């Protein structure tokens, strides 16, 4: 089998073009092809879309996205790329010619009935998924490479040569080591395949998701030369690097892999997947087993024996809704810089790292006073709704997504919750339990289909999100709706992610099923 490697590239090509540092917990969310070797990168945190060319190390054009717009699905059209919002109610259209971009993209209403803005629907099969015939192309089955579950698939691009490029994700749960039975985690393999007109797999690339520090919604696109532009922050020596655009080549699949994709019915044997490119650190996989995702009821093995009272599911949902829907008014005093202004009389300024104070970006773009929805994200915060309202009225700062900026012993002058602060309040804990402590307060849930409202998807020392429900995307892809305090939206919000967003996360439950 051919190794997947880095293409020899001309000077200035998409070989490690820097986009920005990975410093805020929410990286750029999308990359897509515009024309020739120009791509667009969507960065919700900055509220912008930038165009990058293969001969430039900096954006050749940048335009703003509307305040409150949360990018999600891409619909590729001949002269533009439409970005559908996460709630499906609005969209913006990005011209493929970046010289036609306005200073700020206009927002349009979006309706599910509008056929022009649909993505290729999927249907689940016994071996994976199949793209329905769509916009002049026939059905295209996508089969699992390993003995795993094809969680999602989408067509990335289609050029005039008739080839189709599809990204798909295969999901499983790691087999925990005997000495650490609670260390079961979500694992995802991500592939991009090149398919000929007759559906034959002629090229295959394995993306390095195991060493990508943040996973966006669309982090790969296809260039006209038939190669991949990958947007990623790669973890090396335990630290995330800057976001870069990498240039990757396809490997020629083995004859068995090619035959596997053309087979009918369930596979009797599995093929070895291709390795990730040599330019990335290699993640050594642990033992795995195939995760069941069909509907099912919780077993007694999932129950947690606890003496502390556990809120019923209805109360957990009510609390999640309350933090997400909380109404408050942002005034100018709530977005002052606490490192240059005394926030409360008599409390001295105690900043130790001014660059770590970062307001949620949408707050900076609004005219005050303005009605807001959702308690703001505040690094290290764990305010109750009552305490948050009191702080806001007293002129405290509405959130901070950059990190700890205050000196030891100084009083906190920000208001809001972070990811674990939200969970601690929803679960009615008597203290703010951080993500590294939550494994000791919870028990594992064995399978995704056994998750219930108020359970969590947890990556210790990084992030935690409250589970709401599993949803079908595009007809067959696995989507997970969560409530989270996140810098991506700058507040407590509902988000829908595909399974790869939760690479290496644990499925955990606080208390027995009710």
C-alpha positions as CSV (number, residue, x, y, z in Angstrom):
1,X,0.0,0.0,0.0
2,X,1.3,3.4,-0.9
3,X,2.1,5.7,2.0
4,X,0.2,9.0,2.2
5,X,2.7,11.8,2.2
6,X,3.2,15.5,1.6
7,X,3.1,16.7,-2.0
8,X,6.2,18.4,-3.3
9,X,4.9,21.9,-3.5
10,X,6.0,25.1,-5.1
11,X,7.1,28.0,-2.9
12,X,4.2,29.6,-1.1
13,X,1.8,26.7,-1.8
14,X,-0.6,25.3,0.8
15,X,2.2,23.8,2.8
16,X,1.8,25.1,6.3
17,X,0.2,28.5,5.6
18,X,-0.4,30.0,9.0
19,X,-3.9,31.1,9.8
20,X,-3.8,32.0,13.5
21,X,-2.8,30.7,16.9
22,X,-4.8,28.1,18.8
23,X,-5.4,30.3,21.8
24,X,-9.1,30.6,22.6
25,X,-10.6,27.1,22.7
26,X,-12.6,27.6,19.5
27,X,-10.7,27.5,16.2
28,X,-11.9,28.3,12.6
29,X,-14.9,26.3,11.7
30,X,-14.8,25.8,7.9
31,X,-12.5,25.8,4.9
32,X,-13.8,25.6,1.3
33,X,-12.5,26.0,-2.2
34,X,-13.3,29.2,-4.0
35,X,-11.5,29.1,-7.4
36,X,-8.1,28.1,-8.8
37,X,-6.0,27.5,-5.7
38,X,-7.9,30.0,-3.5
39,X,-9.7,28.8,-0.4
40,X,-11.9,30.5,2.2
41,X,-11.6,30.1,6.0
42,X,-14.5,30.8,8.3
43,X,-13.6,32.0,11.8
44,X,-16.7,32.5,14.0
45,X,-14.7,33.8,16.9
46,X,-13.3,36.7,14.9
47,X,-16.6,37.0,13.0
48,X,-14.9,36.9,9.6
49,X,-14.3,34.9,6.5
50,X,-10.8,35.2,4.9
51,X,-9.6,34.1,1.5
52,X,-6.1,32.5,1.2
53,X,-4.2,32.0,-2.1
54,X,-1.4,29.6,-2.6
55,X,1.1,32.4,-3.4
56,X,0.4,34.4,-0.2
57,X,1.1,33.8,3.4
58,X,-1.6,36.2,4.6
59,X,-5.3,36.6,3.6
60,X,-5.9,38.2,0.3
61,X,-9.4,39.3,1.3
62,X,-11.4,39.4,4.6
63,X,-15.1,40.2,5.2
64,X,-17.3,40.1,8.3
65,X,-20.2,37.8,9.0
66,X,-23.4,39.1,10.5
67,X,-23.5,39.3,14.3
68,X,-25.4,36.3,15.7
69,X,-24.8,34.1,12.7
70,X,-23.5,30.7,13.6
71,X,-22.0,28.9,10.5
72,X,-22.8,25.3,10.0
73,X,-23.6,23.5,6.7
74,X,-22.0,24.3,3.4
75,X,-23.8,24.2,0.1
76,X,-21.5,24.4,-2.9
77,X,-23.0,26.2,-5.9
78,X,-21.4,27.1,-9.3
79,X,-20.7,30.8,-8.5
80,X,-20.9,30.8,-4.7
81,X,-20.8,28.8,-1.5
82,X,-23.8,29.1,0.7
83,X,-23.3,28.8,4.5
84,X,-26.4,27.7,6.4
85,X,-26.8,28.7,10.0
86,X,-26.9,26.1,12.8
87,X,-30.6,26.6,13.3
88,X,-31.2,26.3,9.6
89,X,-33.2,29.6,9.4
90,X,-30.7,31.8,7.8
91,X,-27.7,31.7,5.3
92,X,-25.0,33.9,3.8
93,X,-23.6,33.4,0.3
94,X,-19.9,33.7,-0.3
95,X,-18.9,34.5,-3.9
96,X,-16.3,32.2,-5.3
97,X,-14.5,35.4,-6.7
98,X,-13.3,37.0,-3.5
99,X,-12.9,40.4,-5.2
100,X,-16.7,40.6,-5.2
101,X,-17.0,40.2,-1.4
102,X,-18.7,43.1,0.5
103,X,-17.3,44.4,3.7
104,X,-20.0,42.3,5.5
105,X,-21.9,39.4,4.1
106,X,-25.7,39.9,3.9
107,X,-28.0,37.6,5.8
108,X,-30.9,35.9,4.0
109,X,-33.8,33.7,5.2
110,X,-33.3,30.0,4.6
111,X,-36.1,27.5,4.2
112,X,-35.8,23.7,4.2
113,X,-38.1,23.6,1.2
114,X,-35.7,25.5,-1.0
115,X,-34.1,22.8,-3.2
116,X,-31.3,25.0,-4.3
117,X,-29.8,25.0,-0.9
118,X,-30.0,21.4,0.0
119,X,-27.0,19.0,0.6
120,X,-26.8,15.5,-0.8
121,X,-29.2,13.3,1.3
122,X,-27.9,10.1,2.8
123,X,-29.5,6.7,3.3
124,X,-28.1,4.1,5.7
125,X,-27.2,0.7,4.4
126,X,-26.1,-2.6,6.0
127,X,-22.5,-1.7,5.3
128,X,-22.4,2.1,5.7
129,X,-24.2,4.9,4.0
130,X,-25.1,5.9,0.4
131,X,-25.4,9.3,-1.1
132,X,-28.6,9.6,-3.0
133,X,-28.6,10.6,-6.7
134,X,-28.1,14.3,-6.5
135,X,-27.6,17.2,-9.0
136,X,-26.7,15.0,-12.0
137,X,-24.7,12.4,-10.1
138,X,-25.8,8.9,-9.4
139,X,-26.0,7.1,-6.0
140,X,-22.7,6.5,-4.4
141,X,-22.3,3.9,-1.6
142,X,-19.7,4.5,1.2
143,X,-18.6,1.4,3.0
144,X,-16.7,1.2,6.3
145,X,-13.0,0.4,5.9
146,X,-12.7,-1.1,9.4
147,X,-15.3,-3.0,11.5
148,X,-16.7,0.3,12.6
149,X,-19.8,2.4,12.1
150,X,-20.0,4.9,9.3
151,X,-21.2,7.9,11.3
152,X,-21.5,10.5,8.5
153,X,-20.5,11.3,4.9
154,X,-20.6,14.3,2.7
155,X,-19.5,15.3,-0.8
156,X,-16.7,17.9,-0.6
157,X,-16.4,19.0,-4.2
158,X,-17.1,17.9,-7.8
159,X,-15.1,19.2,-10.8
160,X,-15.6,18.9,-14.5
161,X,-13.7,15.6,-14.8
162,X,-16.6,13.7,-13.2
163,X,-14.7,12.6,-10.2
164,X,-16.4,12.9,-6.8
165,X,-14.6,13.6,-3.5
166,X,-16.3,12.4,-0.3
167,X,-15.3,12.8,3.3
168,X,-16.6,10.1,5.7
169,X,-16.2,9.3,9.4
170,X,-16.1,5.9,11.1
171,X,-16.9,5.8,14.8
172,X,-16.1,3.3,17.6
173,X,-15.4,3.2,21.3
174,X,-11.9,2.4,22.6
175,X,-11.4,-0.7,24.6
176,X,-10.4,0.5,28.1
177,X,-7.2,-1.1,29.6
178,X,-7.9,-3.6,32.4
179,X,-6.3,-1.3,35.0
180,X,-8.4,1.7,33.9
181,X,-11.9,0.4,33.2
182,X,-13.3,4.0,33.1
183,X,-11.0,5.1,30.3
184,X,-13.3,4.2,27.4
185,X,-13.4,7.0,24.9
186,X,-14.9,8.0,21.6
187,X,-12.6,7.3,18.6
188,X,-13.2,8.5,15.0
189,X,-11.3,7.7,11.8
190,X,-11.8,10.2,9.0
191,X,-11.1,9.5,5.4
192,X,-11.4,11.4,2.1
193,X,-12.0,9.3,-0.9
194,X,-11.7,10.1,-4.6
195,X,-14.3,8.2,-6.7
196,X,-14.3,7.9,-10.5
197,X,-17.5,8.2,-12.6
198,X,-18.3,4.6,-12.2
199,X,-18.0,4.7,-8.4
200,X,-14.5,3.1,-8.2
201,X,-12.4,4.3,-5.3
202,X,-9.2,5.6,-7.0
203,X,-7.6,7.6,-4.1
204,X,-7.8,7.6,-0.4
205,X,-6.5,9.9,2.4
206,X,-6.6,9.4,6.2
207,X,-6.9,12.7,8.0
208,X,-4.9,13.1,11.3
209,X,-7.8,13.8,13.6
210,X,-6.2,12.0,16.5
211,X,-3.6,14.8,16.7
212,X,-5.8,17.7,15.7
213,X,-6.4,19.9,18.8
214,X,-9.7,21.4,17.6
215,X,-12.1,20.0,15.1
216,X,-14.2,22.3,13.0
217,X,-17.4,21.6,11.0
218,X,-15.6,21.4,7.6
219,X,-11.9,21.2,8.0
220,X,-10.9,19.8,4.6
221,X,-11.6,20.8,1.0
222,X,-10.5,19.7,-2.5
223,X,-8.3,21.8,-4.8
224,X,-8.6,21.6,-8.6
225,X,-5.4,19.7,-8.9
226,X,-7.1,16.9,-7.0
227,X,-5.3,17.4,-3.7
228,X,-6.6,18.2,-0.2
229,X,-6.3,21.5,1.7
230,X,-6.6,20.6,5.4
231,X,-7.2,23.3,8.1
232,X,-5.8,22.0,11.4
233,X,-4.0,22.8,14.6
234,X,-1.7,19.8,15.3
235,X,-0.7,18.8,18.8
236,X,3.0,18.2,19.2
237,X,4.8,17.6,22.5
238,X,1.4,17.9,24.3
239,X,0.8,21.5,23.0
240,X,-1.5,22.6,20.2
241,X,0.3,24.4,17.4
242,X,-1.1,27.3,15.3
243,X,-3.9,26.7,12.8
244,X,-2.4,26.1,9.4
245,X,-3.5,25.1,5.9
246,X,-1.7,21.9,4.9
247,X,-1.4,20.4,1.4
248,X,-2.1,16.7,1.3
249,X,-2.0,14.1,-1.4
250,X,-4.1,11.0,-2.0
251,X,-2.7,7.5,-1.8
252,X,-3.6,4.8,-4.2
253,X,-5.8,2.4,-2.4
254,X,-4.9,-1.3,-2.3
255,X,-6.8,-3.6,-4.7
256,X,-8.7,-5.0,-1.7
257,X,-9.8,-1.5,-0.5
258,X,-11.0,-0.7,-4.0
259,X,-12.9,-4.0,-4.1
260,X,-14.3,-3.4,-0.6
261,X,-16.0,-0.2,-1.7
262,X,-17.5,-1.9,-4.8
263,X,-18.8,-4.9,-2.9
264,X,-22.5,-5.5,-2.2
265,X,-23.8,-6.5,1.3
266,X,-21.8,-7.0,4.5
267,X,-18.1,-7.4,4.2
268,X,-16.6,-10.7,5.4
269,X,-13.1,-9.2,5.8
270,X,-11.8,-5.8,6.6
271,X,-9.0,-3.8,5.0
272,X,-6.2,-2.1,6.7
273,X,-6.6,1.7,6.6
274,X,-3.9,3.9,5.1
275,X,-1.5,5.7,7.5
276,X,-1.8,9.4,8.1
277,X,0.8,11.6,6.4
278,X,4.3,11.4,7.6
279,X,4.4,15.2,8.4
280,X,2.1,14.7,11.4
281,X,2.8,12.9,14.7
282,X,1.6,9.3,14.6
283,X,-1.1,8.5,17.2
284,X,-0.8,4.8,18.3
285,X,-4.3,3.3,18.5
286,X,-5.5,1.4,21.5
287,X,-7.7,-1.8,21.4
288,X,-11.2,-1.1,20.1
289,X,-14.6,-2.7,19.9
290,X,-17.5,-1.7,17.6
291,X,-20.0,0.5,19.2
292,X,-23.7,-0.2,18.9
293,X,-25.7,2.8,17.9
294,X,-29.2,1.4,17.5
295,X,-31.9,2.4,20.0
296,X,-31.9,0.8,23.4
297,X,-32.7,1.1,27.0
298,X,-30.1,1.6,29.8
299,X,-29.0,-1.4,31.7
300,X,-28.5,-1.7,35.4
301,X,-24.7,-1.8,34.7
302,X,-25.0,1.9,33.8
303,X,-26.4,2.9,37.1
304,X,-24.3,4.8,39.6
305,X,-24.6,4.1,43.3
306,X,-24.5,7.4,45.1
307,X,-25.7,8.8,48.4
308,X,-25.9,12.4,47.2
309,X,-29.3,13.5,45.7
310,X,-29.3,13.5,41.9
311,X,-31.8,15.9,40.2
312,X,-34.4,14.2,38.0
313,X,-34.0,14.4,34.3
314,X,-36.8,17.0,34.0
315,X,-34.9,19.3,36.5
316,X,-31.6,18.9,34.6
317,X,-33.4,19.9,31.3
318,X,-35.0,22.9,33.1
319,X,-31.6,24.1,34.3
320,X,-30.0,23.6,30.9
321,X,-32.8,25.6,29.3
322,X,-32.6,28.3,32.0
323,X,-28.9,29.0,31.4
324,X,-29.3,28.9,27.6
325,X,-32.4,31.1,27.5
326,X,-31.5,33.6,30.3
327,X,-32.3,37.1,29.3
328,X,-30.2,40.0,30.4
329,X,-29.1,43.5,29.2
330,X,-25.5,44.3,28.1
331,X,-24.5,47.9,28.9
332,X,-21.2,49.6,28.2
333,X,-20.0,49.1,31.7
334,X,-20.2,45.3,31.2
335,X,-17.5,45.3,28.5
336,X,-14.8,47.5,30.0
337,X,-11.2,46.3,30.1
338,X,-10.6,45.2,33.7
339,X,-6.9,45.5,33.2
340,X,-7.1,49.2,32.6
341,X,-10.2,50.3,34.5
342,X,-11.3,49.8,38.2
343,X,-14.4,47.7,37.9
344,X,-15.7,48.0,41.5
345,X,-14.8,50.9,43.9
346,X,-12.0,50.0,46.3
347,X,-11.0,46.8,44.4
348,X,-7.6,47.4,42.8
349,X,-6.7,46.2,39.4
350,X,-5.0,42.9,39.7
351,X,-4.1,41.7,36.2
352,X,-1.1,39.5,35.6
353,X,-1.6,38.7,31.9
354,X,-3.6,41.3,30.1
355,X,-3.7,39.4,26.8
356,X,-5.7,36.6,28.5
357,X,-8.7,38.9,28.9
358,X,-10.8,38.5,25.8
359,X,-14.5,39.5,25.5
360,X,-16.8,37.2,23.5
361,X,-16.5,38.7,20.0
362,X,-20.1,39.3,19.4
363,X,-20.4,41.6,22.5
364,X,-17.7,43.8,21.0
365,X,-19.7,44.2,17.8
366,X,-23.0,45.2,19.4
367,X,-24.3,48.7,20.2
368,X,-25.2,49.0,23.9
369,X,-27.6,48.7,25.6
370,X,-28.7,45.5,24.0
371,X,-30.9,42.6,25.1
372,X,-28.9,39.3,25.3
373,X,-29.8,35.7,25.5
374,X,-27.6,33.1,27.3
375,X,-25.3,33.5,30.2
376,X,-21.9,34.5,28.8
377,X,-18.8,32.2,28.8
378,X,-16.5,33.2,31.6
379,X,-13.2,31.2,32.0
380,X,-13.3,29.8,35.5
381,X,-16.8,31.2,36.2
382,X,-19.6,29.3,38.0
383,X,-22.2,32.0,38.8
384,X,-25.8,31.1,39.6
385,X,-28.4,33.0,37.6
386,X,-29.1,35.2,40.6
387,X,-25.5,35.9,41.2
388,X,-24.9,36.6,37.5
389,X,-27.7,39.1,37.4
390,X,-26.5,40.9,40.5
391,X,-22.9,41.2,39.1
392,X,-24.2,42.5,35.7
393,X,-26.2,45.2,37.5
394,X,-23.2,46.2,39.6
395,X,-21.1,46.7,36.4
396,X,-19.0,43.5,36.4
397,X,-17.6,42.3,33.0
398,X,-19.8,40.0,31.0
399,X,-17.6,37.1,30.4
400,X,-14.0,36.3,29.3
401,X,-13.0,33.6,26.8
402,X,-9.2,34.2,26.9
403,X,-8.1,32.5,30.2
404,X,-7.0,33.5,33.6
405,X,-5.8,37.1,33.7
406,X,-6.2,38.1,37.4
407,X,-3.4,37.9,40.0
408,X,-3.5,35.4,42.8
409,X,-5.6,36.8,45.6
410,X,-7.4,39.4,43.5
411,X,-11.2,39.5,43.4
412,X,-13.0,38.2,40.3
413,X,-14.6,41.0,38.3
414,X,-16.1,38.9,35.5
415,X,-19.5,37.3,35.4
416,X,-20.8,34.1,33.8
417,X,-19.9,30.4,33.7
418,X,-17.4,28.2,31.9
419,X,-18.1,24.7,30.7
420,X,-17.6,22.9,34.0
421,X,-19.2,25.8,35.9
422,X,-22.4,25.2,33.9
423,X,-22.3,21.5,34.6
424,X,-21.8,22.1,38.3
425,X,-24.8,24.4,38.5
426,X,-27.1,22.1,36.4
427,X,-26.1,19.1,38.6
428,X,-26.6,21.2,41.8
429,X,-23.1,20.4,43.0
430,X,-22.0,22.2,46.2
431,X,-18.8,23.5,44.5
432,X,-17.3,24.2,41.1
433,X,-16.0,20.8,39.9
434,X,-13.4,21.2,37.1
435,X,-13.2,18.9,34.1
436,X,-10.3,16.9,35.7
437,X,-12.5,16.2,38.8
438,X,-15.7,15.2,36.9
439,X,-14.5,11.6,36.1
440,X,-14.4,10.9,39.9
441,X,-18.0,12.2,40.3
442,X,-19.4,10.2,37.4
443,X,-19.8,6.7,35.9
444,X,-19.2,5.7,32.3
445,X,-22.0,5.2,29.8
446,X,-21.2,2.3,27.6
447,X,-22.8,3.4,24.4
448,X,-23.9,6.6,22.6
449,X,-27.5,5.4,22.3
450,X,-27.7,5.1,26.1
451,X,-27.0,8.7,26.7
452,X,-29.8,10.8,28.4
453,X,-30.5,14.5,28.9
454,X,-28.1,15.9,31.5
455,X,-25.3,13.3,30.9
456,X,-22.0,14.7,29.7
457,X,-19.5,14.3,26.9
458,X,-16.2,14.9,28.8
459,X,-12.6,15.5,27.8
460,X,-10.7,16.0,31.1
461,X,-8.6,19.1,31.3
462,X,-10.2,20.5,28.2
463,X,-14.0,20.7,27.8
464,X,-17.4,19.2,28.9
465,X,-20.8,19.5,27.3
466,X,-24.3,18.5,28.5
467,X,-26.0,15.9,26.2
468,X,-29.5,16.7,24.9
469,X,-30.2,14.3,22.1
470,X,-28.9,12.4,19.1
471,X,-30.2,13.7,15.8
472,X,-30.0,12.5,12.2
473,X,-28.3,14.9,9.8
474,X,-28.7,14.8,6.1
475,X,-30.8,11.7,6.5
476,X,-28.3,9.4,8.1
477,X,-25.3,11.1,9.7
478,X,-25.0,11.0,13.5
479,X,-25.4,14.4,15.1
480,X,-25.3,15.2,18.8
481,X,-27.1,18.2,20.2
482,X,-25.5,19.5,23.4
483,X,-25.9,22.5,25.7
484,X,-22.5,24.0,26.5
485,X,-20.7,27.1,27.7
486,X,-18.3,27.6,24.8
487,X,-16.1,30.4,23.5
488,X,-17.4,29.5,20.0
489,X,-20.7,31.1,20.7
490,X,-19.5,33.2,23.6
491,X,-22.2,32.0,26.0
492,X,-24.3,29.1,27.0
493,X,-25.9,27.8,23.8
494,X,-27.1,24.7,22.1
495,X,-24.8,23.2,19.5
496,X,-25.0,20.3,17.1
497,X,-21.8,18.5,16.3
498,X,-20.9,15.4,14.2
499,X,-19.1,12.6,16.1
500,X,-15.6,13.7,15.1
501,X,-16.0,16.8,17.3
502,X,-15.9,14.5,20.3
503,X,-12.8,12.5,19.4
504,X,-11.3,11.2,22.6
505,X,-14.2,12.3,24.8
506,X,-15.8,10.1,27.5
507,X,-19.5,9.4,27.9
508,X,-20.3,10.0,31.5
509,X,-23.4,10.1,33.9
510,X,-23.9,11.8,37.2
511,X,-26.2,9.5,39.2
512,X,-28.5,6.6,38.3
513,X,-31.1,6.7,35.5
514,X,-34.4,8.2,36.6
